[in-house]
């Protein structure tokens, strides 16, 4: 079980992964739109990250538009408690 969790953390810890997931959680987007939303990251990095996320079955790239899969949507929901904890942690750091 721990090995699987480390694999998940490794995947999500790669640069831009969570940003791409976050951007797609608001709405689907094509390649150029995703590049714009992510601060004009290089096309090679974006392409690589999108391919990895498709392989992980967290997003789909149907008809040139990327969107979260149901599994990807579950991931976004699962990250919500971490986001809430982060807000508390930031409050503690600034207190």
GIBELBEL-V231021 format. One record per pair of residues at least 4 apart in sequence whose C-alpha atoms are under 7 Angstrom apart, sorted by the first residue. I is the first residue (numbers start at 1). GAP is how many residues later the second one is. Records with the same first field share a line. If there is no record, write none. Layout:
I: GAP, GAP
This chain:
1: 4
2: 4
3: 4
4: 4
5: 4
6: 4
7: 4
8: 4
9: 4
10: 4
12: 5, 6
13: 4
16: 4
17: 4, 32
18: 4
19: 4
20: 4
21: 4
24: 4, 5, 43, 44
25: 43
28: 37, 38, 39
29: 4, 5, 36, 37, 38
30: 4, 34, 35, 36
31: 4
32: 4
33: 4
34: 4
35: 4, 5, 6, 11
36: 4
41: 5
42: 4
43: 4
44: 4
45: 4
46: 4
47: 4
48: 4
49: 4
50: 4
51: 4
52: 4
53: 4, 5, 6
54: 4, 5, 6
57: 12
58: 10, 11, 13, 14
59: 7, 8, 9, 10, 13
60: 6, 7, 8, 9
61: 4, 5, 6
62: 4
68: 4, 5
69: 4
70: 4
71: 4
72: 4
73: 4
74: 4
75: 4
76: 4
79: 4
80: 4
81: 4
82: 4
83: 4
84: 4
85: 4
86: 4
87: 4
88: 4
89: 4
90: 4
91: 4
